[in-house]
Amino acid sequence: MDFTTHYDSHLGSITLASDGKALIGLWFDGQKYYGSTLASQHEERTNLPIFDVTRQWLEIYFSGSEPDFMPSLLLQGTEFQMRVWNALLTIPYGQTVTYGELAHYLGSPSAQAVGGAVGRNPISIIVPCHRVVGAGGALTGYAGGVDRKCALLQLEQKNYFAN
């Protein structure tokens, strides 16, 4: 059985999903691939410890600081997707990489394949797919919408350079 709860951010409502122990999903409501890792049977539950930890992480993040802890994550995908998503976790706060750079780092001949995996990231924000940009820094693609990607990057850049 999977569980969900909601978090209201200044960028819109966010759904959190868990298997009861770890976070398995975090999506802006209505985003592309919304609920992709949820079991068909799930129930709303607000009082799981993983949801409390995730809400705390989001509060710190949206207040403009880099959280110094990570909620327990359970990423579920193909071997290639897992490699891409784990690589996303290494992109430092306030910095970006291009799809091409990420493909090169992973030894993948295709930035498009990497982009497809980045777009299917089931744990937005915490697994920072918003930090991947197009060639020359172009703000291309984000399952939650390019406007949100821009807002997340601006939040991080403003605070990254203030430190």
Disulfide bonds with the S-S distance in Angstrom:
none
